[in-house]
Amino acid sequence: MPSTARKSPTSAAPAEPTDADEANVDERVYAAVSKALLSGKLRPGTPLRERALAEALGCTRGAVRKVLARLGSEKRLVLEHNRGAFVPNPSIDDMRGIYRARRIVEAGLVTTLFGNLEREQVAALRKHVQAEQKAFKEGRREDSIRLAGDFHLLLAEMAGSDELLSYIRRLISNTELYKALYDSAEAASCAPREHEQIIEVLTTGQSLDKALAVALEHLDELEQRVIAGAAAEQEVDLATLLNGGDTTAHGHSH
């Protein structure tokens, strides 16, 4: 009986990546790099190489390049022509300027929201603080930092101004990174407690002056810790450099 030739199955052509696939990859890479930045383990001036990131994250260099550009536009990375992307190494004056801008903007935000929050909005703020507390108790440093910033973004959303929200989002991107780089891990416990105090003064009929004092003191204390941490790190790095030691030592824990 003559053998019947078998037809080899036609191999299906690989599916072209869709826009949705690319968007998912971009968000995955963005989340991973953002998490690394907020962990506090990447030190100021650290280069982020496209090839190394692509290999570590299992994606193309093009996807990494897009994400680095996005983080650069958010001021979370410094992009240098023909050199690449670097973790920012801000001066103390730069940081003071950003905190000054936050105090000015958030004073206006508190003034706008004082006595005007709906019950559902207050409930949303309290639920958010609970998430902050949970992240801190579980030792999720990068989530604690992100959620602390998101509390202020939530307030900005409640003010109902897209322009304001966009500006505050940029300022918070800066200060989140400063906190990750220079604030101690233990200080993450302060944010939920201080945010509860802000909710309290916004909603319990206290004076506007009191509400402003609580909100601005919160930012003042954060700025002082961050500036002190940056100054200590610079002193230690200079000392070890002059003595020929390991320049990776830092004056505070992360």
C-alpha positions as CSV (number, residue, x, y, z in Angstrom):
1,M,0.0,0.0,0.0
2,P,1.6,3.2,-1.1
3,S,2.5,5.5,1.7
4,T,0.6,8.7,1.9
5,A,2.8,11.7,2.2
6,R,2.0,13.7,5.2
7,K,1.7,17.4,5.0
8,S,3.8,19.2,7.5
9,P,1.6,21.5,9.5
10,T,1.9,25.1,8.5
11,S,3.6,27.0,11.2
12,A,1.6,30.1,12.2
13,A,3.4,33.4,11.7
14,P,4.2,35.0,15.0
15,A,1.6,37.6,15.9
16,E,2.7,41.2,15.6
17,P,2.7,43.0,18.9
18,T,-0.3,45.2,19.3
19,D,-0.4,48.7,20.8
20,A,-2.0,47.2,23.9
21,D,1.0,44.7,24.2
22,E,3.5,47.6,23.9
23,A,1.6,49.7,26.4
24,N,1.6,46.8,28.9
25,V,5.4,46.4,28.5
26,D,5.9,50.1,28.9
27,E,3.9,50.2,32.1
28,R,5.7,47.1,33.5
29,V,9.1,48.6,32.8
30,Y,8.0,52.0,34.2
31,A,6.7,50.3,37.4
32,A,9.9,48.4,37.9
33,V,12.2,51.3,37.4
34,S,10.1,53.6,39.6
35,K,10.1,51.0,42.3
36,A,13.9,50.8,42.2
37,L,14.1,54.5,42.4
38,L,11.8,54.7,45.4
39,S,13.5,51.9,47.2
40,G,16.3,54.2,48.1
41,K,18.9,51.6,47.0
42,L,19.9,53.6,43.8
43,R,22.3,56.3,44.9
44,P,22.5,59.9,43.4
45,G,24.4,59.9,40.1
46,T,23.9,56.1,39.4
47,P,23.7,55.5,35.7
48,L,20.8,53.5,34.3
49,R,22.1,51.6,31.2
50,E,19.5,50.7,28.5
51,R,21.1,47.3,27.7
52,A,21.4,46.2,31.3
53,L,17.8,47.2,32.1
54,A,16.4,45.6,28.9
55,E,18.2,42.3,29.8
56,A,17.0,42.4,33.4
57,L,13.4,43.2,32.5
58,G,13.1,41.0,29.5
59,C,12.2,43.8,27.1
60,T,13.6,45.7,24.2
61,R,16.0,48.6,24.5
62,G,13.4,50.7,22.7
63,A,10.9,50.1,25.5
64,V,13.5,51.0,28.1
65,R,14.4,54.2,26.2
66,K,10.7,55.3,26.2
67,V,10.4,54.7,29.9
68,L,13.7,56.6,30.7
69,A,12.4,59.5,28.6
70,R,9.1,59.5,30.5
71,L,10.9,59.4,33.9
72,G,13.2,62.2,32.7
73,S,10.1,64.4,31.8
74,E,8.8,63.7,35.4
75,K,12.2,64.9,36.8
76,R,12.8,61.5,38.4
77,L,15.9,60.9,36.2
78,V,18.5,63.2,34.6
79,L,18.9,62.6,30.9
80,E,22.3,63.7,29.4
81,H,22.9,63.8,25.7
82,N,25.2,61.0,24.5
83,R,25.7,59.9,28.1
84,G,22.3,58.4,29.1
85,A,20.1,58.4,32.1
86,F,21.2,59.0,35.7
87,V,19.6,59.1,39.2
88,P,19.4,62.8,40.1
89,N,22.0,64.3,42.3
90,P,20.2,67.5,43.3
91,S,21.9,70.3,45.2
92,I,20.5,71.4,48.6
93,D,19.4,74.7,47.0
94,D,17.5,72.8,44.3
95,M,15.7,70.7,46.9
96,R,14.8,73.8,49.0
97,G,13.3,75.4,45.9
98,I,11.1,72.5,45.2
99,Y,9.9,72.3,48.8
100,R,9.2,76.1,48.8
101,A,7.0,75.6,45.7
102,R,5.2,72.8,47.4
103,R,4.5,74.9,50.5
104,I,3.1,77.7,48.4
105,V,0.9,75.5,46.3
106,E,-0.4,73.3,49.1
107,A,-1.2,76.4,51.3
108,G,-3.6,77.3,48.5
109,L,-4.9,73.8,48.3
110,V,-5.7,73.6,52.0
111,T,-7.4,77.0,51.8
112,T,-9.6,75.8,49.0
113,L,-10.5,72.5,50.7
114,F,-10.9,73.8,54.2
115,G,-14.5,73.0,55.4
116,N,-15.5,72.0,51.8
117,L,-14.8,68.3,51.7
118,E,-17.8,66.0,51.1
119,R,-18.3,62.9,53.4
120,E,-17.3,60.6,50.5
121,Q,-14.1,62.5,50.0
122,V,-13.2,62.3,53.7
123,A,-13.9,58.6,53.6
124,A,-11.5,58.2,50.6
125,L,-8.8,60.1,52.4
126,R,-9.1,58.0,55.5
127,K,-9.0,54.8,53.4
128,H,-5.9,56.0,51.7
129,V,-4.2,56.6,55.1
130,Q,-5.0,53.1,56.1
131,A,-3.2,51.8,53.0
132,E,-0.2,54.0,54.0
133,Q,-0.2,52.4,57.4
134,K,-0.4,48.9,56.0
135,A,2.5,49.5,53.6
136,F,4.7,50.8,56.5
137,K,3.8,47.9,58.8
138,E,4.7,45.4,56.0
139,G,8.0,47.1,55.4
140,R,7.2,48.1,51.8
141,R,9.4,51.3,51.7
142,E,8.8,52.2,48.1
143,D,5.0,51.8,48.4
144,S,5.1,53.9,51.6
145,I,6.8,56.7,49.8
146,R,4.5,56.5,46.7
147,L,1.4,56.4,48.9
148,A,2.6,59.3,50.9
149,G,2.8,61.4,47.7
150,D,-0.5,60.1,46.4
151,F,-2.2,61.4,49.5
152,H,-1.4,65.0,48.4
153,L,-2.4,64.1,44.8
154,L,-5.7,62.9,46.1
155,L,-6.2,66.3,47.8
156,A,-5.3,68.0,44.6
157,E,-7.9,66.0,42.7
158,M,-10.5,67.1,45.1
159,A,-9.8,70.7,44.4
160,G,-11.1,70.1,40.8
161,S,-8.3,71.7,38.8
162,D,-6.4,69.7,36.2
163,E,-3.7,72.4,35.9
164,L,-3.1,72.3,39.7
165,L,-3.0,68.5,39.7
166,S,-0.5,68.4,36.9
167,Y,1.8,70.9,38.7
168,I,1.6,69.2,42.0
169,R,2.2,65.8,40.4
170,R,5.6,67.1,39.1
171,L,6.5,68.6,42.5
172,I,5.7,65.4,44.2
173,S,7.7,63.4,41.8
174,N,10.7,65.4,42.9
175,T,10.1,65.2,46.6
176,E,9.3,61.5,46.5
177,L,12.7,60.9,45.0
178,Y,14.4,63.2,47.6
179,K,12.7,61.2,50.4
180,A,13.8,57.9,48.9
181,L,17.4,59.1,48.5
182,Y,17.9,60.9,51.7
183,D,15.2,60.2,54.3
184,S,15.5,57.3,56.8
185,A,13.3,54.2,56.5
186,E,12.0,54.8,60.0
187,A,10.6,58.2,59.1
188,A,8.0,56.6,56.8
189,S,5.9,56.0,59.9
190,C,5.4,59.8,60.2
191,A,3.4,60.3,57.0
192,P,0.2,58.4,57.9
193,R,0.0,60.1,61.4
194,E,0.6,63.5,59.9
195,H,-1.9,62.9,57.1
196,E,-4.5,61.9,59.7
197,Q,-3.8,65.3,61.4
198,I,-4.4,67.1,58.1
199,I,-7.7,65.3,57.6
200,E,-8.7,66.3,61.1
201,V,-8.0,70.0,60.7
202,L,-9.7,70.1,57.3
203,T,-12.9,68.6,58.6
204,T,-13.5,69.3,62.3
205,G,-14.3,73.0,62.3
206,Q,-10.9,74.2,63.5
207,S,-9.5,77.5,62.2
208,L,-8.0,77.9,58.7
209,D,-4.8,79.1,60.4
210,K,-4.6,75.9,62.3
211,A,-5.1,73.8,59.2
212,L,-2.4,75.7,57.3
213,A,0.0,75.4,60.3
214,V,-0.5,71.6,60.4
215,A,-0.1,71.1,56.6
216,L,3.0,73.3,56.3
217,E,4.6,71.9,59.4
218,H,4.3,68.5,57.7
219,L,6.3,69.7,54.7
220,D,8.8,71.6,56.9
221,E,9.7,68.5,58.9
222,L,10.1,66.4,55.7
223,E,12.3,69.0,54.1
224,Q,14.5,69.2,57.3
225,R,15.0,65.4,57.4
226,V,15.8,65.2,53.7
227,I,18.2,68.2,53.8
228,A,20.0,66.7,56.8
229,G,20.3,63.4,55.1
230,A,21.7,64.9,52.0
231,A,24.2,67.0,53.9
232,A,25.3,63.9,55.9
233,E,25.8,61.9,52.8
234,Q,27.8,64.6,51.1
235,E,30.1,64.9,54.1
236,V,30.7,61.2,54.4
237,D,31.4,60.8,50.6
238,L,33.9,63.7,50.7
239,A,35.7,62.3,53.7
240,T,36.0,58.8,52.3
241,L,37.1,60.2,48.9
242,L,39.9,62.3,50.5
243,N,41.0,59.3,52.6
244,G,41.0,56.9,49.6
245,G,38.2,54.9,51.1
246,D,35.0,53.4,49.7
247,T,32.9,56.2,48.4
248,T,29.7,54.2,48.6
249,A,29.4,54.6,52.3
250,H,26.5,56.8,53.5
251,G,25.8,58.7,56.7
252,H,22.3,57.3,57.2
253,S,20.4,54.0,56.8
254,H,18.0,53.1,54.1
